[in-house]
Amino acid sequence: MIKAIDTSCVTVLSPINLSIAHIGDHFGFSVAVFDPYLHLRYINGTALRAFHLTSAHTDLHLSVLPLPRGLNDLAVVFHAVMTHGGVEVLSLLIDGKRCRAEVTALRGPQGENQGIMLVVFDGLRTMPPDQPNATELVRNNDADEAGDVASNLELQRIEFLATHDDLTGLPNRNLLGDRLKHAISQARRTKQKVAVLFIDLDNFKEINDTYGHAIGDRVLKQAAARLLRCVRDADTLSRMGGDEFIAVLENVSLQDIIRVANRIVTSMATAFSINNSKLNLSASVGIAVFPEDGNDSATLLGVADSAMYLAKQYGRNQYQFFASEKKAQALQRSQLETDLRAAVTAGHLRVAYQPKVDLASGRIVGAEALVRWSDFILGEVPPSCFLPIAESSGLMVTIGTQVFEQVLAQIARWREGGMVVPCIAINVSVHQLRDVNFVTKITAMITNAKVPANSISIDLTENALMDRIDQVLEHLLQLEKIGVHFSIDDFGTGYSSLAYLRKLPIHELKVDRSFIGGIANESNLRSVTRAAIEMGHALGVHVVAVGVETAEQLELLRDDGCDGAQGFLFYEPLAPNEFVLALEGNSGSTAATGTIAGPGDYGRSAPFIFQ
């Protein structure tokens, strides 16, 4: 029998000890090491030449290596040896030449599976003339021994195929069921989570129909190899049949699950190279989590399947969680925050302008700048959805800065085009006001834009005013000196004190829409609105009603002496070029002739409807 090679010097997943390479090359036999998932991790020079490979093939999966005839069934042997341990002696016919080979299971210090080492002894050619003892390594088998080897190999092949997919070598449905049950049992004892990812290749049928099943099988092998790189060593990847795969992730957090799912989607979206052709696929992934989505294998597989179809309905090339209503909301919020951060980083937020109208003349006398977010997948995301997330995730300061820069740049472009720009109101959050450098930053942005400071008005909520009132007052007084105007937004909903309001350099009060919406039907709201108008006039400031939507509301506000109004009855929020057109068409417009457009020009066919 062949001597077993000492594998104590082999370290899988890191460069192999040079002694193995030296022995292999010295005696002229081939050495290759594969990790537990059958990726090639090391190959010596003799094997490179014998197997017709190059160093570029390192790290590839066994199923996609262009190995010579006679080595294409090694996956069966490898899995069997890794399962049972020890050494398997083979008689291989490689390119028409009979060779002896050893497949050795590699084990770690604790007995953990570290992969496989393949050694191929290439006949008498391997015996150096000055090493007569080397003949012990290549002693020929007699016919009986060869027959025993062949019989044992066939039995192992039958055993392997009972639990594994014959195309990819991955665990099949039967073995998956056993491993998933074990994972759930273990997670139940340790109070951990298990995730089931149902992976379906999008449009795979088209590849089979167009190129044939032989090419389709090669794509499936490559897909299996890619998926194995996406999951962790401790996870299970199974082929369910056709173009469907299942991944079972044990002891995971939500972040772990999302990380793996993202890797899968990204990996599958990269073109597959077959016969010098590029074939494009993608993957839809459905995710179920133990114990939230189910307590047994059948339930988890079923809901992961349902989530996968949801991913297809949403456009494919993505992952979706199966979720109850509460969990769906939490996951949606988490994903929305991720998407919002990406949009802010990429500068994808834009500004719309909702005109403010003087009730006495009907003229446009100003506008409020409103931030808008249009996502490629989600479409128009309402501010009521993303602004609270921005507040809680610390994005408001960055968003506020971007809005200031966009508005000031747009005002500069309008002025360069000859337009007399009415005052544009910009909302400022409490987070911005807390910044000790708030005044310095605003002043610098105004200076850099080269526009008059009185071109803008800063809108503050009552709650923002009352937060650190002394610091806020100092900020406002400094900005007032350079000409910036201020208005109190959502007036009536906060807890501002009249004594403090008298100290602040306020030019305008905006009565909140929650009062305006009911003034035609509820007498108490009409009374509160009238009182707010009288209070504003007593303070010597203009009063604007926000959210005016009906002619009846407009008439009541005029009767009560309100100065201005803003709402859908007059104008929806407008893109920059639409705002110019509105000024041109407005009685007494101060706009110059012609349309002045700039970045963020979205066209009249796409009105902004979210308020």
C-alpha positions, 0 to 999 in steps of 0.5 A: 500500500502507499504510504500516507503523507503526513498532513500535519504541515498543511494549513488549509486556507493559508499558504501551505508549508513549503515542505509538501511542495518540495516533496511533491516536486522532488518526487515528481507527483502532483499535490493539490489542496482544497478547502471544505467547500472544494475551492482550490487553495494550493497546487504545486508546480507538478500538478499545474503542469499535469492538470493543465492549470495555471496559478489563476485557477487558485481559489476556484471551485472544483466544479469549474476547474478545467481538469483533464478527463478522469478527474471530473468525478472527484467531488464524490470522493472528496465529500465521502473522505471528508465525511468519514475521514482517513485516506482513500486510495484510487486508481485513476485513468488520466488522459489515457494514463493509469495513475495512482492517487491518494485523497486525504482528509485534513483535520484541525487540532480539534478534529474539525474538517479543514478540507482535502489533499489530493496527491497523484502519483504519475507512474514510473516516471516519478521515480528519480534514479538516485532514490530507489526507496521511492519505489515504495510510493508507487508500487502497482496494484494487483487486479484484486486490489484495483477491483476492490477500489473500484467497488468501494468507490461505486458504493461511496458514489451511491451513498454520496448521491443519496444526500447530494446533488449530482450536478453541483455536489451540494447537499440535496433536499434530504440532507438540507432537511436534516441540517435545518432540523439540527440548526433549529434544535441547536438555536432553540437551546442556545436562544439564537437565530437561524435564517433560511434564504430561498434563492431563485435565479431570475430568467434562468429558463431563458438561458436553457431555452436559448443555449441548451441544457449543457450550457445551463448546467455550466451556469448552475455549477458557476452559480453554486460556486459563487453562492458558496463564496457568499455564505460562511463556512459554518452555513449550509448551501443546498440545491433544491432542484432546477434553479433554486438554492437554499442557504441555512445561516446559523447563529446570525444577527439581522446584520449578518443576514443582510450582509449575506443576502447583499453578497448573493444579490451582487454576486449573481448580478455579475455576468457569467462567462461561458465559452467566451460569452457573457450571460446575465442573470440575477437572483431573487432571495426570500428570507425567513428567520427562526423563531420569528417566522416559524418554529419548524423546517417546513414553515420556514421553507414555506415562508422563505419561498413566499418572500422570494416571490415577493422579491420577484414581484418587486422587480427581481435582483433583490432580497425580501424578508418574510415579515409580520406587519410590525416586523415589516415596518421595522425592517422597512424603516431599517432599509429606508434609513440605509437607502436614505443615507445612500441618497444623501451621500450621493446628493440625490435629494432635491428641492421643490418650491411652494409659492406663498401668496399675498391674500390682498393682491393674489401675488406670489410674494415668496416660497418655501423650499421643501426637500424631496427624495425620489428613489429609483425603486421606491419612487417618490418617498413622502417627507412624512416617511423619511424626515423622521428617520433623518431626525432619529438617525442624525442626518438632519444636519447634513440634509439641512446643509444640502438644502441651503446650498441648493437653494442659494445656488438656485437663487444665484442662477435666477438672479443671473438670469435677470429675475427678481427673486422673492424671499425663499423660506428654508426650514432649519431643524433643532439639530442645526440650531444646536451647532455652535458654528451654525451662524458661521456656516450659514454666513459662509454659504450665503457669502459663497453663493454671492446672494443678498442675505435677505433673499432667504428666510429661515423657518423655525418651529416653536419647539426648536425655538424653545430648545436652548432659547438663549443660544437660539436667540444669540444665533438669530440676532447675529443672522438678523444683522446681516439681513436674514429674515425669520418665521415661526412655522407650525405656530400654535402646536408648540409651547412658545412663550409670548414673553420670549416671542417678543424678544425674538427677531421674528418677521412672520408667523405661519399658522399650522395646517392642523388649525386651517383644515378645520376652520370651515367646520369647527368653530373652536378652530376658527377661534384659535386661528383668529386669535393667532392672526390677532396675536401676530399682528399685535407682535407686528409681524405678518401671518401666513396660513399653511395648508389652505385647500378650499375656497371656503377656507380662503374666504374665512382667512380673508375675513379674519385679516390673514396676510398670506396663504400657502397650500394646494388651493394655490400651488403644489410644490414646484420644480425650479423651472415650474416656479419661474413659470408660476411667477411669470403667469402670476398677476404682477409677477416680478419674473423676467421673461423666459424660463430659467432652469438649473440642476434639479429641473424636473419638468411640468409633467411630474408635479410634487404632491407630497406636503 
